[in-house]
Amino acid sequence: MNSYDVTALGELLIDFTQNGFSDQGNPLFEANPGGAPCNVLALLQKMGRKTAFIGKVGNDGFGNQLKRALEETGISAEGLFMDGDVHTTLAIVQTKPDGDRDFSFYRRPGADMMLTEEQIPEKLIRNSRIFHYGTLSMTDEPVRSATRKAIAAAEEAGLVLSFDPNLRPPLWNTLEEAREQICYGLAHCHILKISDDEITWLTNEEDYGKAAAAIRARFPQIRLLLVSLGKEGSRAYYKDMEVCVRPFLHPDTIETTGAGDTFMGSILHKVLEKGLDDLNAEDLTEMLTFANAAASLITRKKGALRVMPEPEEIEAIITDRI
């Protein structure tokens, strides 16, 4: 019997998101717990799943805030390490006029980069059903080697591996290095979630169907490929099927932080329910509809990790559409 449904490795950090202006007209920033892997786990916790996180924060005020956030959310912190020598990683998230986000990272180094191979809890990974990872843990050593050790442990234990590249160009020395590491991630996953911008950049192909086909041809172990398209909804590619589902657009949208992670967590929730072996077009439509609805709800709130939608909220907006 597995102890955890999903274990994720990666960054746990503070997202400083703008929340109004002071009397002097200066932007005010709120210190929200963040980090893509934990956002994914937070959504899964809301769905009643058992999750665990592997990563490192500083032994400082922000690190303690993040540890408390994990505990409050219900995510197991048994794989969380506190570093007394390096500060917790910070990200400044500013919203552009078109609603997209601009990230500035304070991470040279940040504690999330300092996780070592020796600190990888292999038993924790083996006692899980799905192992989820991204690429922020592949930008630098020692966390890159730690990530590879964790991936190897998950493969040896026969887990389903899930990957979201979550490309953040400012964190890489070169985009060519980013491409190499993303391809490493692609070579080991069974479930891939990739954004429209990322898949176009990676394949130099504007047509999403052709781009997905190129990735699946090169990495045939990928069984389910998902493309998140923002205001255009999402697509799933599975065996010889392509399924498209439109988004749940809403006038109350504030910002898109965490939308992709909420989508990813929703998909993993449905994979835990349905498996990966015999999905049909109806299953894929249900999965994308649920994930699009959950992602829509998170865009109506500030932050992500602490404010994930409840199952009833997601089902309600799906029912409203029907």
N, C-alpha and C positions, 0 to 999 in steps of 0.2 A: 504494500500500500504506500503510495507516494505521500510525503508530508506536505508538498506544495504543488499547486496547479501550475504556477508560473514563477520562475526565478529570473530576475533581470540583473544585468551588470552594466555599470556605466556611471554617468555623472549625476550627482545630487548637488544642487547649487541654489544660490539665491537669484531669482529673477527680479530685478528692480524695474517695475512697470509703472509708467506714468499714471498718476491718479489725481488730475486736476492741477491747479496753479495756486501759488501763495498770493497774499495780498500785494506783494511786490511784482507779481507777474512771473515769478520763477516756477518752473515745473516741479511738482511734488512727485516723488517716487515711493512706491510701496514695496517693501521687502517680502516678496512672495516666495514660498518654497517652490522649487522647480527642478528641472532635469527630465529629459524625455523618458528614460526607462522607468522612473518612479511615477510619472504621470500615467504611463501605461498600467502600472500595477495598481495605482489608486482607482482607476476605472474598474479594474477586475475585482478589487475589494468590494466596491459598491454592488457588483453583480453576485456577491457571495462566494467569490473564489479565494483560495488561500495563496498568498504570495510572499516572496522574500526578495530582498535587495542585497546586492554585493557592490560595495564601493567605498569611497573614502571622503571624509570631510575634515576640516581643520578642527582642532580642539579649541574652539573660540566661540564667541557668542552666536555667530551665524551657524556654526556646526551643531551647537546644542539645540538651536531653533529647529534645524532640519531633522535632527534625531527625534525631537518631540513630535514633529509633524508626521514622521513615519509611524511612530507609536500610536498617535491619535487616529491615523488613517487605518491602522490595523496591519500594515505591511511589516513583516518580520525584519528586525534590524540586526539579526544575529550575524549577518555578513557585512555589517557596517563598521569601518575602522575610523578612529579619530587620530589625526596627525598633529602632534604638538609643535612641529617645525614649519609647517606650511599652512597658510590661511585657506579657508573655504573659498571655492571659486565663486565669482560674482559675474552676473550678466546684466547689462543695461539693455532693456528692450524698449525701443522707441517706435511709435507708430507713424508711418509715412502718410502723406495726404491721401494716397490711394488705398489706405487700409492695410497695406503690407507692413512687415516689421523689419527694423534694422537692429542688429545685435552688436554690442560692444562687450568683449570679454576681458575680465581682469583675472589672468590665468597664466602668469609667467614666473614661476609655475603656480598652479592651483592644486589643492589637496587631491582633487579627483584624479590628477595625472600620476599620483605617487603610489597607487596601489601596486603591489608587487606580486610576482608569481607565487611566492611562498605564502601569501595571504589568501590565495584562492581556496575557498572551502569546498573541496571536491565532493565531500559527503552531502553537503547541502544541495549541490547541483544534481547529484545522482538521485536524490530523493524528490525530484521534481518531474513534471510531465512535459513542460515546455521551457526552453531556455531562450531568453530574448536579449538581443544586444544591438548596439548601434555603432557609430564611428567616432564619437567624441572620445571613446576609450582606445582609439587606434592612432591618435594624432602624435603621441609622444611615448617614449619609454619612461618609467618601467611599465606603465599601464597597458601598453600595446602587447607586450609579452604575457602579461597577466590575462588579458582578454583571450589570447590564443590558447593559453593553457585551459581556461574555462570552456572555450568552444570544444577543445579536444576531449575534455572530461564529459561534456554533454553528449558528444558523438559516441564515445565509448559506452556510455550508459543507455544509448538508444533513444534519447529524447528527440522530440520535435524541436528544431531550431528556427527561430523567428528573427528577422533582421529588418531594421529601418535605418538606411544610411544617414538620414538627418544631416545632410551636408551643411556645414557652416564654414564657408571659405576663409574668413579671417583667422581661423584656428590652424590652418595648414600652412606649411612652408611654401608649398607649391600645389597647384591643382592636380598636377601629374601624380604627386605623392598621394593626394586624396583619392585619385582614380585607382591607384594600385591597391590601397587599403580597402576601398569599397569592393573591388573585385575579389579580394580575399574573403570579405564578408559574404559576397554573393556565392562563392564556391562552397560554402558550408551550410547555407540555410535551406530550409524546406518551404518556408513562408517568407515572401518578400513584400514589404510595403514601401512604395517609392512615390515621390511627388511628381507632378507633371514637369516642373522645372528640372528636377534631378534626372529623370529618365531621358529627357531631351538632351541634356548636357552629356550624360554618360554614353549615349548611343549615337549622337549627332543625327537623330531621326525625329522629325516633327510628327509623324504618324504614330500614335501610341500603340496601335496594333502591331505595326512592324517593329517598333522598338521593343515591345514585350516579346515578340517572336525571336528577336536577335538575342535577348538576354537568356531566354529559355533554351535556345539552341546551344549557347555557349555553356550554360550551367543547367544541365538537364535534371539535376536533383531537385530543382525548385518546383514544387507541386502546385502552389497557389501564389499567383503574382497579382498584387493589388496596386492600382495607380490612383492616388488621391488627386483630384482636379479642382479643389477649392470651390469656387462658385459654380463649377460645371458638374459637381457631383463626384462620382468614382466609378472605376471599372475593375472587374475581376477577370483574370485569365486562368483557366483550369482545364487541363486536357485539351480538347478541341473547342472549348466554349469560351465566348467572350460575352460578359454581361455588363450592362451600363445602368446605373441608377442615378436619377437626378437628385440634387441637394434639397435640403430643407432651409431655404433662405428665409431670413426673418429681419424685420426692421430694427429690432432691438440689439442687433449685433454690435458689440463693443470692440473686440479685438480677437485675433485668431490664435493667440498663444495657447498651445496645448490641444488644438483641434486635431492635428494629425495623430498625436499620442492617444487621444480619446478614441479616434477611429481605430487605431491599431489595437488598443485594449478590447474594444468591442468585437473586433474580428477574432481575437484569440479566445474570447469568451464563447463565441459561436463555434470555433474549432474544437474547443473542449467539449462542447455539447454534441457536435455532429461528427467529429473526426475529420480526416483528410482523404479517406479512401474512396468513397462513393458519393460525392456531391453531385447534385444535378443543378440545372439552371434555376429552379425554384429555390433551392438551398442558397445558391450564390446571391440571388436577388434579395432574399431575406437577410442574409449577412450584411450586404452593402446598405440596405435600407436601415437596418438597426444602427450600423456604424455611422452613416450619414446623419441620422437623427441625433445620436449622442454627440457627434462633433458640432452640430448646429447649436445644441444647448450650451456647450462650454464656451462658445463664442459670445454668449450673452452675459458672461461673468468675467470679473477680473481674476487673473491667476488661473490655476488649473488643479494642482495636486489636492488642495483642500476642498474644492467645490465641484467635484465630479457629479454628474447627474445620477439620480436614483433610477432603478429599472422602470418604475411606474411613470416617471417623467418621460422617458424615452418612448415607452409604449403609447403614452397619451398622444404625443405629436404624430406618431405613425397612424394611430387610429383616426385622428383628425383629418389626415390626408385622405384616408380611405373614405 
